[in-house]
Amino acid sequence: MASKPAAAKAMSLHIGLNGVSAAAYSGWDGPLAACEFDANDMAAIAKSKGMRSTVLLTKKATRAHALAAMRSAARALKAGDLFFMTYSGHGGQVRDTNGDEADGQDETWCLYDGQLIDDELYFELSQFAAGVRILVLSDSCHSGTVTRAPPPPPLPGLRPKAMPPAVAARVYRDHAAFYDKLQADVAKAAGNKPAVDPDAALAQVGAAAHATALVGAFKPVVVLISGCQDNQTSMDGDHNGAFTEQVLKAWNDGGFKGGYASFHTRIRAAMPATQSPNLFTLGKAAKFLAQTPFTV
């Protein structure tokens, strides 16, 4: 009698920063209030589904810890398995040095001791085995640039999850050699393929989004839901970020029925016009998109 196929495994990583190291950000400590709550609440969903979870909060949410957790999952997971990653914190920017960004800026996640560049994130995701399902929920912002109109200033008392442009410029100036080398190292590791904007590739939902020239064809399947559009601001809250709050409400302690596309639609419908979550895919994502969210 044929043996039953092994059950799918799942690992998750949840990153939440209520601040960053001023030493790494030229004196700016980026205070936020709800990002640790966001990470813990996302980890609770993961644990309820039987995932093996890692939670990195503020001072523990370093570049080394985040990269180590992603690489550990990439080594452990095989086709059919799931990697679920969430980030709640500031979005930032550094100058693009490898020509893959039309606006001349690479977007980042602001980790405690330095930024994680989008090129790095996409490269790390590309290292997962063929057939691994990767779900990323990012409750942060992309700052506005010369080609992406900056968002309007927030209302008094609200906390946008974006490193101010003046701070971003100062941080890059003070640490240019470090961030330039990171981009060069990623390009070298990826085989110095012709540069293309990873964000442009991610923005193509469906079959056309199965690869970027940065890393070649993506072997895993990626679904990424981000907290807002490029020209908008993700807002912090007192108990959850605005995006994470609606993720939790839509999930309804497991009461949600439907796939990722309808999950995204429900989240977006509950958000204000000033913050419209985005859905991206990489790889042949039709089957993954049809699954109930967080299915192992």
RAUR-V781254 format. One record per residue. N is the residue number from 1. PHI is phi in radians with two decimals (NA if undefined). PSI is psi in whole degrees, -180 to 180 (NA if undefined). D_FIRST is the distance of its C-alpha to the first C-alpha in Angstrom with 2 decimals. Layout:
[[N PHI PSI D_FIRST] [N PHI PSI D_FIRST]]
This chain:
[[1 NA 135 0.00] [2 -1.13 140 3.79] [3 -1.29 150 6.37] [4 -1.24 143 9.16] [5 -1.11 147 12.29] [6 -1.10 142 15.05] [7 -1.16 146 17.72] [8 -1.12 145 20.93] [9 -1.78 160 23.77] [10 -2.54 139 27.41] [11 -2.26 152 30.77] [12 -2.43 156 34.21] [13 -2.36 128 37.81] [14 -2.24 118 40.84] [15 -2.02 125 44.32] [16 -2.46 124 47.49] [17 -2.16 118 51.03] [18 -1.58 8 54.14] [19 3.06 169 56.21] [20 -2.27 169 56.30] [21 -1.30 120 58.25] [22 -1.04 -30 61.78] [23 -1.13 -30 61.99] [24 -1.59 -11 59.27] [25 -2.20 36 60.67] [26 0.93 41 64.38] [27 1.66 -9 65.44] [28 -1.60 132 63.29] [29 -1.95 2 60.95] [30 0.90 54 59.38] [31 -1.16 133 59.39] [32 -2.35 171 56.87] [33 -2.02 -37 55.99] [34 -1.92 2 52.55] [35 -1.20 -35 50.20] [36 -1.17 -37 48.96] [37 -1.06 -43 48.28] [38 -1.00 -49 46.32] [39 -1.09 -44 44.10] [40 -1.16 -37 43.50] [41 -1.21 -37 42.74] [42 -1.19 -37 40.20] [43 -1.13 -34 38.60] [44 -1.12 -40 38.41] [45 -1.10 -47 36.37] [46 -1.03 -45 34.02] [47 -1.16 -34 33.63] [48 -1.15 -22 33.03] [49 -1.72 7 29.96] [50 1.46 16 28.69] [51 -1.40 148 29.99] [52 -1.50 115 31.39] [53 -1.96 145 34.99] [54 -2.07 131 38.07] [55 -2.07 125 41.46] [56 -2.07 112 44.52] [57 -1.94 128 47.82] [58 0.72 -102 51.17] [59 -1.10 -25 52.17] [60 -1.44 -14 48.55] [61 -1.52 63 47.78] [62 -1.59 166 48.90] [63 -1.03 -46 47.92] [64 -1.09 -43 46.34] [65 -1.15 -43 44.25] [66 -1.14 -46 43.06] [67 -1.14 -40 42.18] [68 -1.10 -40 40.43] [69 -1.16 -41 38.25] [70 -1.12 -43 37.30] [71 -1.21 -35 36.57] [72 -1.10 -43 34.46] [73 -1.15 -40 32.30] [74 -1.08 -35 32.14] [75 -1.27 -33 30.86] [76 -1.54 -28 28.23] [77 -1.67 146 26.70] [78 -2.19 178 24.19] [79 -0.87 132 23.24] [80 1.62 -17 22.62] [81 -1.38 171 24.56] [82 -2.21 135 27.98] [83 -2.08 122 31.42] [84 -2.01 120 34.10] [85 -2.22 136 37.69] [86 -2.25 147 40.96] [87 -2.33 134 44.56] [88 -2.35 116 47.70] [89 2.94 -167 51.00] [90 -1.32 143 53.60] [91 -1.67 148 53.04] [92 -2.46 -169 55.37] [93 -2.59 149 56.27] [94 -2.30 161 57.25] [95 -1.15 132 58.88] [96 -1.31 127 56.48] [97 -1.94 -8 57.18] [98 -1.93 9 54.60] [99 1.32 18 55.56] [100 -1.64 -2 52.34] [101 -2.08 122 54.09] [102 -1.09 -28 56.58] [103 -1.59 1 58.48] [104 1.35 11 58.84] [105 -2.30 138 57.03] [106 -1.70 133 53.57] [107 -1.36 155 52.23] [108 -2.48 161 51.14] [109 -1.75 132 49.75] [110 -1.52 93 52.41] [111 -1.42 172 50.72] [112 -1.07 -44 52.87] [113 -1.92 16 54.14] [114 2.73 164 53.87] [115 -1.50 146 52.39] [116 -1.76 115 48.92] [117 -1.36 147 49.57] [118 -1.02 -35 47.43] [119 -1.01 -41 46.87] [120 -1.11 -45 45.35] [121 -1.07 -48 43.07] [122 -1.13 -37 41.76] [123 -1.13 -44 41.27] [124 -1.08 -40 39.31] [125 -1.13 -34 37.04] [126 -1.20 -14 36.53] [127 -1.48 -6 35.11] [128 -1.26 154 31.88] [129 -1.18 157 28.74] [130 -0.99 135 27.81] [131 1.53 -7 26.10] [132 -1.24 136 27.42] [133 -1.62 128 29.16] [134 -2.12 124 32.67] [135 -1.99 125 34.89] [136 -2.15 125 38.54] [137 -2.00 119 41.18] [138 -2.07 109 44.64] [139 -1.71 77 47.56] [140 -2.73 -177 50.37] [141 -2.07 158 52.83] [142 -1.78 129 53.66] [143 -1.20 152 57.42] [144 -1.22 153 59.54] [145 -2.37 -172 60.88] [146 -1.12 -28 63.37] [147 -1.84 -8 61.00] [148 -2.11 108 59.26] [149 -0.91 130 61.94] [150 -1.12 147 62.07] [151 -1.17 156 61.27] [152 -1.14 155 64.28] [153 -1.07 145 65.34] [154 -1.22 158 63.66] [155 -1.15 153 65.63] [156 -0.97 137 67.41] [157 1.59 -13 65.23] [158 -1.60 150 61.93] [159 -2.02 105 59.93] [160 -1.31 147 58.33] [161 -1.68 60 55.39] [162 -2.50 132 56.94] [163 -1.13 127 58.88] [164 -0.99 141 62.41] [165 -0.94 -38 63.19] [166 -1.14 -38 66.14] [167 -1.17 -44 63.98] [168 -1.01 -44 61.30] [169 -1.12 -41 64.02] [170 -1.18 -42 65.48] [171 -1.10 -44 62.15] [172 -1.12 -43 61.31] [173 -1.04 -41 64.83] [174 -1.31 -23 64.60] [175 -2.26 30 61.14] [176 -1.03 -42 61.08] [177 -1.07 -40 60.22] [178 -1.12 -50 57.11] [179 -1.27 -33 55.76] [180 -1.12 -40 56.74] [181 -1.17 -38 54.87] [182 -1.00 -45 51.70] [183 -1.15 -40 51.75] [184 -1.13 -40 52.48] [185 -1.14 -40 49.64] [186 -1.12 -45 47.12] [187 -1.04 -41 48.44] [188 -1.16 -44 48.14] [189 -1.13 -32 44.59] [190 -1.45 -1 43.60] [191 1.58 17 45.15] [192 0.91 44 48.41] [193 -1.19 159 47.05] [194 -0.96 138 49.65] [195 -1.30 140 50.48] [196 -2.53 150 49.54] [197 -1.18 114 49.95] [198 -1.04 -32 46.56] [199 -1.14 -38 47.78] [200 -1.13 -40 48.42] [201 -1.16 -43 44.91] [202 -1.12 -30 43.44] [203 -1.28 -12 45.62] [204 -1.52 106 43.92] [205 -1.48 131 41.25] [206 1.91 -155 38.34] [207 -1.10 -29 37.28] [208 -1.23 -11 40.61] [209 -1.76 30 39.99] [210 -1.47 -1 37.18] [211 -2.76 161 39.42] [212 -2.28 150 42.73] [213 -1.17 -19 44.78] [214 -1.08 -45 45.12] [215 -2.11 1 41.58] [216 1.41 -166 40.20] [217 -1.13 134 37.12] [218 -1.37 123 35.38] [219 -1.37 -41 31.75] [220 -1.35 176 30.95] [221 -1.97 126 31.78] [222 -2.05 131 34.81] [223 -2.07 123 36.34] [224 -2.16 124 39.74] [225 -1.99 119 42.00] [226 -1.83 158 45.47] [227 -1.26 -18 48.18] [228 -2.86 172 50.79] [229 -1.32 168 52.00] [230 -1.08 -30 53.67] [231 -1.76 23 57.12] [232 -2.17 178 56.45] [233 -2.16 129 56.30] [234 -1.43 134 53.57] [235 -1.82 141 55.36] [236 -1.35 166 54.96] [237 -2.44 -169 55.42] [238 -1.55 -32 56.16] [239 -2.08 -29 52.70] [240 -2.65 157 50.45] [241 -1.12 157 51.08] [242 -1.01 -41 51.68] [243 -1.20 -50 48.41] [244 -1.07 -37 46.26] [245 -1.01 -42 47.97] [246 -1.34 -29 46.87] [247 -1.04 -47 43.29] [248 -1.13 -41 43.14] [249 -1.16 -42 44.82] [250 -1.14 -39 42.54] [251 -1.16 -38 39.41] [252 0.96 48 40.92] [253 0.93 37 38.77] [254 1.61 3 35.61] [255 -1.39 -12 37.25] [256 -1.20 136 37.22] [257 -2.12 127 35.15] [258 2.42 -179 34.79] [259 -1.73 -173 34.06] [260 -1.16 -35 35.98] [261 -1.12 -45 38.55] [262 -1.26 -29 39.59] [263 -1.09 -47 39.51] [264 -1.06 -42 41.93] [265 -1.07 -42 44.03] [266 -1.16 -42 44.41] [267 -1.05 -47 45.40] [268 -1.12 -38 47.85] [269 -1.11 -26 49.41] [270 -1.55 -4 50.33] [271 -1.64 155 52.01] [272 -1.19 161 55.68] [273 -1.08 -20 56.69] [274 -1.41 -7 57.61] [275 -2.53 102 54.02] [276 -2.02 103 51.31] [277 -0.99 147 47.85] [278 -1.96 150 46.25] [279 -2.08 125 42.68] [280 -2.15 157 41.55] [281 -2.40 155 38.32] [282 -2.32 137 37.20] [283 1.57 -180 34.29] [284 -1.41 92 32.32] [285 -1.74 2 32.54] [286 -1.00 -47 32.03] [287 -1.17 -40 28.59] [288 -1.11 -45 29.75] [289 -1.06 -30 33.01] [290 -1.38 -13 31.31] [291 -1.31 153 29.46] [292 -1.10 136 31.14] [293 -0.91 141 33.12] [294 1.21 16 31.64] [295 -1.19 126 28.03] [296 -1.47 NA 25.72]]
